[in-house]
Amino acid sequence: MMKFPPNFLLGFSESGFQFEMGFPDQTDPNTDWWIWVHDPDNIASGIVSGHLPEEGPGYLTLYKIDHEIADRLGANTLRLGVEWSRIFPKSTKQVPVTIERDEEGVITHVEMNENTLNLLRELANKKAIETYRYLFKDWVSKGKKLILNLNHFTLPSWLHNPVELRLRGVASAPSGWLSEDSIIEFTKYAYLVAHEFSDLVDMWSTLNEPNVVATAGYLNVKSGFPPGLASMEYTMIALRNQMIAHARAYDTLKEVTKKPVGIIHNFMCFEPLNPENPDDVSAAFNASLLYNHLFIDSVTQGSSMLVSSDSLRNRLDWIGVNYYTRMVVTSDRKLMTGWRYIPGYGFLCTPDELSKAGKPCSDFGWETYPEGLEKVLLEVYERHKLPIIVTENGIADSADKYRSSYILTHLLSVLRALEKGIDIRGYLHWALIDNYEWAMGFNMRFGLVKVDFSTKKRYLRPSALFFKEIATRHEIPEDLLFV
């Protein structure tokens, strides 16, 4: 029998775009992702699935049902999101603010006051704010914890139109994180949201997986992420602007709410193909440094290869670790990075088969590698010395063959890390219910609860009852160790 600490958070993570829609009155057409997945060229070329988010699980309408399910399964915490485009379906650029910069040109402060707040409230969608308040109240009224994330991939279409950007270029279309406008407008948005919801929120997160936004949108164009422009320069600009946006939103949230503010980051366990080869070991270290730590270093130390400013230093109270699998790398000096990834491991496996290491792979083709989570937790804590919450961890497994074992083995990794003194405050599974999985649409089923998207009915999978046994007891019972 292995117990979790008394105040350990156990629950689920959800985003807005992937879960909210499903009924006509809750459709939100005002995001870059909406434009992207509806684009006929993207659908015809197979960049996106052709599935549409307005046919999703309908969480914004059925939240009481989902909260009741989460409660019955033993969850004490939800990490939810707010859709920027729902709060501000139209531009906020006309709201004046005072911008301060340092000698390097970094935006160090966005001055806002009561007049700013009043102007933002005039522009805000009051019905959307009211709906979110009802939703959040329903959860916290059960005595539960709420972590609220401000941005999970999507941007308002007035700030980022990826199809126009692809056709007309950065200078002639709303360019999202490639423009400093995104920093200023994100800070305004954070200011309004903090004032509207701070009484219901226990912890804040600014951004979800900014490293994925940058690399999937501007490097790995096969990912299906907007805007699908392959450019190292754009990747670095998008990362840098998100770093500064996080810091300015952090300042704003702390000014208004005083509650802990973190960031949710995707982490991978990078391992050398040959642990005896110093070049492979160095390649794995450098890959982790760039992918796992560049962003976090920037907003804790205030300095990285992309930006240096005192206004970024110590702008983080906790780190959200999203972990799914590893990457195996080998040295390759012919490539600009100095390394390459080895197919057959991590994210580069064949769906529903075994990896080269003999480990089961998900419907997505992601290798199940729970030992990597323990390694990542140790690495993150040793480098940054901040509290950690595992904010995403799950498996695309429509047949529910592996999910119970996946949950068990990854929670055991968490417990081993806790035993080593790592400050881990919680584990949030992705996801409670099936969702719209970005470019893959409804093809990937992550939910403990199956959703019939035609009827919106929910059905517990066996793994849901497995999770319940752990969460309701706040421990891993010995009889589950034989699963």
Salt bridges, closest charged atoms under 4 A:
GLU20 OE1 - ARG86 NE 2.50
ASP32 OD2 - HIS160 ND1 2.79
ASP39 OD2 - ARG166 NH2 3.03
GLU54 OE2 - HIS38 NE2 2.95
ASP66 OD1 - ARG458 NE 2.88
GLU68 OE1 - LYS142 NZ 3.68
ASP71 OD1 - LYS144 NZ 2.76
GLU111 OE1 - HIS109 NE2 2.67
ASP138 OD2 - HIS67 ND1 2.75
GLU164 OE1 - ARG168 NH1 2.42
GLU180 OE1 - ARG101 NH2 2.88
ASP181 OD2 - LYS93 NZ 3.32
GLU185 OE2 - LYS188 NZ 3.12
GLU196 OE2 - ARG121 NE 2.82
ASP199 OD2 - ARG133 NH2 2.87
ASP251 OD2 - ARG248 NH2 2.80
ASP251 OD1 - ARG315 NE 2.93
GLU271 OE1 - ARG326 NH1 2.85
GLU271 OE2 - LYS375 NZ 2.43
ASP279 OD1 - ARG333 NH2 3.20
ASP297 OD2 - ARG383 NH2 2.69
ASP297 OD1 - HIS384 ND1 3.81
ASP310 OD1 - ARG313 NH2 2.79
ASP317 OD2 - LYS254 NZ 2.87
ASP332 OD1 - LYS334 NZ 3.32
ASP332 OD2 - ARG340 NE 3.15
GLU367 OE1 - ARG326 NE 2.83
GLU371 OE2 - LYS359 NZ 3.21
GLU374 OE1 - ARG416 NE 2.98
GLU374 OE2 - LYS420 NZ 2.61
GLU379 OE2 - HIS293 NE2 2.61
GLU392 OE2 - ARG79 NH2 2.84
ASP400 OD1 - ARG403 NH1 2.52
ASP423 OD1 - ARG425 NE 2.62
ASP434 OD2 - ARG445 NH1 3.12
ASP434 OD1 - ARG461 NH1 2.92
GLU469 OE1 - ARG473 NH2 2.98
GLU475 OE1 - LYS3 NZ 2.70
